[in-house]
Amino acid sequence: MDAYQTIIATLALTMGTAWAAGINLYATIAILGTLGLTGNMVLPEQLLVLQNPMVIGAAAIMYLVEFFVDKTPGVDTGWDTVHSFIRIPAGVLLAAGAVGDVNPAMVITAGILGGGVAATTHSIKAGTRVLINTSPEPFSNWTASIVEDIAVIGGIFAMLHYPLAFLVFFAVFILASIWLLPKIWTGVKLTFQTVVAFFSGKTVEETPGEKKLQIP
């Protein structure tokens, strides 16, 4: 039973850190590092660096920056674009480190899966923000940002204290993502087509089964 619980806990930590990193990397690092430093959780050896006060401090500062940037329409999309090159690689490293001291094949496998998970959550976050930014008011951005922060905190709490429940949620999330991502991509593509049309004097004409640009 202990071995089973260890496997479940490790799997939840591996997928959970990558999942959270794709939403808010800096909050994830700051929370994990603080929990490790205060003795509220035992980090795997490869992740012990997270509990270094300098790492926690840097993550906290960047989280504060993101806290305000993430609530500014348009600026949040630029921030997400830049972080496509940060959150996903970080998800790989966190997932690989979370599996602990195991054989290299397991570490590489965890890194690959972690990268995919971080890419999924990041894509949903970034794509949703593009669609939200079509609304002129800022309140939807604030709401989305706060919900994301709560999700990260709640997800980390669940993966540490209720790992099996978190894995059930995670499985549902993956299935929902398969359905949701194509719809988000379609909306994002249409949004950018509309922006291009506005500045180029073209119009966006809808035809059965597709959206496309046509010159009037």
Buried (B, 14 or more C-beta within 10 A) or exposed (E): EEEEEEEBBBBBBBBBBBBBBBBBBBBBBBBBBBBBBEEEBEBBEBBBBBBEEEBBEBBBEBBEEBBEBBBBBEBBBEBBEEBEEBBBBBBBBBBBBBBBEEEEEBBEBBBEBBBBBBBBBBBBBBBBBBBBBEEEEEEBBBEBBEEBBEBBBEBBBBBBEEBBEBBEBBEEBBEEBEEBBEEBEEBBEBBEBBEEBEEEEBEBEEEEEEBEEEEE
